[in-house]
Amino acid sequence: MTGEFMDYRIFDLGRGARLTYIGTDKFKKARLSVSLIGKADRERSPVVSLLMPLSFRGTEEYPGSRETAIRAEELYAAGIGCINNRCGGYHICGITASILNDEYVSEGDDESILENTFEFCSSLLLRPLFGERDVDICKKNQIYRIRSVKDNAMNYAAERFYKHLFRNEDSFTLTGEEDQVERITSDDLMREHKYITENWSLDIFYCGTADVARVTRLIEKYFGGVGRELEQIPAKITGYEGEPLSVTEEEAYREGIVLLGFRSGVKLTDPEYYAYEMLSFIYGDGENCASKLFKYVREKRSLCYYCGSYYIEYNGIMPVYAGISPDRVDEAKSEMLRQLEEIKKGKISRSEFAAARAMVEKECRAAEDHPEDYETFLRVSRLYGGPAGIKEYRDNMMKVTPEQVSEAAGRLMLDTIYFLDGTLAGEDDEDEE
Amino acid sequence: MKNNKFELFECERLREKYYYLKHRSGLELYVYPKKTSELYAAFATRFGACDRKYLSGGKEIILPAGTAHFLEHKLFESKSGESADLKFAKYGAESNAYTSQYITDYQFTATGKYRENLTELLHFVTHPYFTVENVAKEQGIIGQEIAMDLDYPGYVAYIEGIRAMYRKNPIRDDIAGSVESIATITPELLYRVCEDKYNLNNMILTVCGDITPEEVAAVCDKVLPSSSPEYTAFTVTEPEPPEIVKPYTERRMRLEKPLFYIGFKSLPEPGGDREVRKAGIAMGILESMLFSATGELYDRLVRDGIITRSLSYGHQCRSDLFFCDCSGSADDPEKAFDEICKGVAEAADSITEADFARCKKAFFASVLKQFDSSESIAEDIVISALLENEKPFDIIDIIESVNIEDVRKLAGRVFEDRNRVLSVVLPL
């Protein structure tokens, strides 16, 4: 795409398959992702979520977990990972690989890492084994993952917060509930594997030194005939009117966590979208030390060690968070809300606005060093029709005025106030000998 | 330009190069020109959480736990009232800092205004401003950080395991200290430590990105003094007995399944910096063969349901300390401990040439991949220069020099019965 920070090209390979290609010799390693995209579904998604971990337990060509791990290591420590993500109404599952470009293979070693990685990814994605014992191990791990969310206070608080925020929607997680996972059988996994490889859309991202003709040839060789047209799932964007839901829950943690959930009611394709993005940069972008939350909640009032906000572009939600001492929850909440009120009143200083713009510019430029950022950005745009590239995003962000940010803040609707009260706050650490 | 003559170092195999200069201020400069969009700079001192006692002007200075980390937080404040964070933000840069056991490191990443950002980095670290009020304010923020760390079962298992292994070494204290220890920190103490440990002869600056050595040197010439006193504030460490403190420790927390941490305490590697570094790399290869998914031991532990999901593993190899560890979750942590100990005891005999060759190749490839990121490059330089007295490309030769016998010998030495500890965190 002309003028883009990183020169990417998108190829329609037929049957809904798409390749996003970035040809560059800037990096020693190449990035390859092969994903299948379909509709997130309460019944299907927990089964699909087990497929990728199961493939690492063995495939037709590499029939055991040790064999798959050794194969990854043989490919010069190919960083092979599972993709199992949600983007609004879509479920994305697949394999990602971080591999050395072929030019860096040791002298005397004439294998092609790229071709072998394609072969390996195809084996993992298309030809997993469904042995009962491995299915059982993956189910146990999945159940453990569901239960162990409580091992991390922030993750647990976020999970509870979203449950309350989405109380009026048909909400579910990709990993499902414990009893759902318990019921999954090898036959279910085989059936869903067949379904997604035949019906979901194939999405491939490549950034490296290989030319596009070679990459498309390898896709045809290893993934030819997989998938079909992408099913369009409209974005679910809702507003909220009425008193915000206020929930306090207790758990045995030392810290307390406050989460506020705001709704904008704005779609990614709406012109106002950029004002909400800029609002989040000014209000609480985690990397912007000139943000109002960092300056006032953390630095001036010493109310927390961390705090911030982020805007979720495909559902128009702005979560705001802070890790606090539980006895200061009221102070923290009121200061967090007060800072948003200041923005509504137009109290955005010139330096705050300039710092937010500078941070946007920096993040857009920095994406040139991080192909994975491009991958995520372009995927969201494909699914929900956002800006065509990072440059378009940046250009539109630069047009946002402080007045538009204030107006956007004024239209935000506070839906949920969640507080996870740490009941161990203030308890001494035991240091017995 | 003040007669700055950089030395050029090149590595044909990596197709990389950097420039080195001992600046007249005493600061060591590593400039790594690279066509990246982000420039990453790190300004670091050889002073961390384990530096708790040192000599200054013939007097012994003893620091409360958490001093290095506290100082790291406080240096961002300035007399003008505008924190360094804010200045970086105005220049579109992201600033950060971390304190490890042996290093305090201040960084920024930016895609423009390099001169302004570099100036700010060098200026704020060398211009401390402490008051009774701003020290008191930080005690609240850091108290919150300490509470956050103590909510992580994995961290609690680790620190309790370290305490079970080490009796004297300050590694047994939390990097952030405790609410009680940081309450004793005063502005006077912080000024004293700055003067002693932030001596430019004890520090380095690494810059990686689209910049020339001359541009970096020009900023140093402008911001830094023309000389610094000789560095003499060497840390004093008490000798650590070879024995562990206790073989087992247990805590209870809000947690789904028991977590275990197994530590193998060993005597420090004898020899110079290069031998210590080589032992560290050999240990990295060995633990990958044992504890990663490619290992027979790991495969058996998962297949038999003894552990859940993956094992985490690592090591610390220094001239004064050497241990390796692995951790994970298990229904029966003592059974996991027994099985892992049985597995590692057989390691010296079970390592094959093929496994070793594959792991070594993978280790080398992982190092090579680090050279794509300006952050990884700059941070690797900080660690190798400050802790290992090593130049950036030396690692390639050291990896090459490791052979299977080195790994076998290490396995025989590190996994001795009497120096193992098990730290578990059980559900409430």
Chai-1 contact restraints between the chains, C-beta under 6 A:
chainA,res_idxA,chainB,res_idxB,connection_type,confidence,min_distance_angstrom,max_distance_angstrom,comment,restraint_id
A,F27,B,D372,contact,1.0,0.0,6.0,A-B,restraint_1
A,K28,B,L368,contact,1.0,0.0,6.0,A-B,restraint_2
A,K28,B,F371,contact,1.0,0.0,6.0,A-B,restraint_3
A,K28,B,D372,contact,1.0,0.0,6.0,A-B,restraint_4
A,K29,B,K369,contact,1.0,0.0,6.0,A-B,restraint_5
A,K29,B,D372,contact,1.0,0.0,6.0,A-B,restraint_6
A,R66,B,D299,contact,1.0,0.0,6.0,A-B,restraint_7
A,A69,B,A293,contact,1.0,0.0,6.0,A-B,restraint_8
A,A69,B,T294,contact,1.0,0.0,6.0,A-B,restraint_9
A,I70,B,T294,contact,1.0,0.0,6.0,A-B,restraint_10
A,E73,B,T294,contact,1.0,0.0,6.0,A-B,restraint_11
A,E73,B,R358,contact,1.0,0.0,6.0,A-B,restraint_12
A,E73,B,A362,contact,1.0,0.0,6.0,A-B,restraint_13
A,Y76,B,A365,contact,1.0,0.0,6.0,A-B,restraint_14
A,A77,B,A362,contact,1.0,0.0,6.0,A-B,restraint_15
A,A77,B,A365,contact,1.0,0.0,6.0,A-B,restraint_16
A,A77,B,S366,contact,1.0,0.0,6.0,A-B,restraint_17
A,L100,B,A365,contact,1.0,0.0,6.0,A-B,restraint_18
A,N141,B,R309,contact,1.0,0.0,6.0,A-B,restraint_19
A,Y144,B,T308,contact,1.0,0.0,6.0,A-B,restraint_20
A,R147,B,E256,contact,1.0,0.0,6.0,A-B,restraint_21
A,S148,B,E256,contact,1.0,0.0,6.0,A-B,restraint_22
A,D151,B,P153,contact,1.0,0.0,6.0,A-B,restraint_23
A,D151,B,L255,contact,1.0,0.0,6.0,A-B,restraint_24
A,D151,B,E256,contact,1.0,0.0,6.0,A-B,restraint_25
A,A153,B,D151,contact,1.0,0.0,6.0,A-B,restraint_26
A,A252,B,R254,contact,1.0,0.0,6.0,A-B,restraint_27
A,Y253,B,D151,contact,1.0,0.0,6.0,A-B,restraint_28
A,R254,B,A147,contact,1.0,0.0,6.0,A-B,restraint_29
A,R254,B,L150,contact,1.0,0.0,6.0,A-B,restraint_30
A,R254,B,D151,contact,1.0,0.0,6.0,A-B,restraint_31
A,E255,B,A147,contact,1.0,0.0,6.0,A-B,restraint_32
A,E255,B,M148,contact,1.0,0.0,6.0,A-B,restraint_33
A,E255,B,D151,contact,1.0,0.0,6.0,A-B,restraint_34
A,E287,B,E94,contact,1.0,0.0,6.0,A-B,restraint_35
A,N288,B,A89,contact,1.0,0.0,6.0,A-B,restraint_36
A,C289,B,D85,contact,1.0,0.0,6.0,A-B,restraint_37
A,C289,B,L86,contact,1.0,0.0,6.0,A-B,restraint_38
A,C289,B,A89,contact,1.0,0.0,6.0,A-B,restraint_39
A,A290,B,L86,contact,1.0,0.0,6.0,A-B,restraint_40
A,A290,B,A89,contact,1.0,0.0,6.0,A-B,restraint_41
A,S302,B,K137,contact,1.0,0.0,6.0,A-B,restraint_42
A,S302,B,G140,contact,1.0,0.0,6.0,A-B,restraint_43
A,S302,B,I141,contact,1.0,0.0,6.0,A-B,restraint_44
A,C304,B,Q144,contact,1.0,0.0,6.0,A-B,restraint_45
A,Y305,B,I141,contact,1.0,0.0,6.0,A-B,restraint_46
A,Y305,B,Q144,contact,1.0,0.0,6.0,A-B,restraint_47
A,Y305,B,E145,contact,1.0,0.0,6.0,A-B,restraint_48
A,G323,B,M148,contact,1.0,0.0,6.0,A-B,restraint_49
A,S325,B,Q144,contact,1.0,0.0,6.0,A-B,restraint_50
A,A355,B,A89,contact,1.0,0.0,6.0,A-B,restraint_51
A,A355,B,K90,contact,1.0,0.0,6.0,A-B,restraint_52
A,A358,B,G92,contact,1.0,0.0,6.0,A-B,restraint_53
A,E361,B,G92,contact,1.0,0.0,6.0,A-B,restraint_54
A,K362,B,G92,contact,1.0,0.0,6.0,A-B,restraint_55
A,K362,B,T111,contact,1.0,0.0,6.0,A-B,restraint_56
A,R365,B,S37,contact,1.0,0.0,6.0,A-B,restraint_57
A,R365,B,T111,contact,1.0,0.0,6.0,A-B,restraint_58
A,A366,B,S37,contact,1.0,0.0,6.0,A-B,restraint_59
A,A366,B,E38,contact,1.0,0.0,6.0,A-B,restraint_60
A,A366,B,T111,contact,1.0,0.0,6.0,A-B,restraint_61
A,E368,B,S37,contact,1.0,0.0,6.0,A-B,restraint_62
A,D369,B,T36,contact,1.0,0.0,6.0,A-B,restraint_63
A,D369,B,S37,contact,1.0,0.0,6.0,A-B,restraint_64
A,D369,B,E38,contact,1.0,0.0,6.0,A-B,restraint_65
A,D429,B,L150,contact,1.0,0.0,6.0,A-B,restraint_66
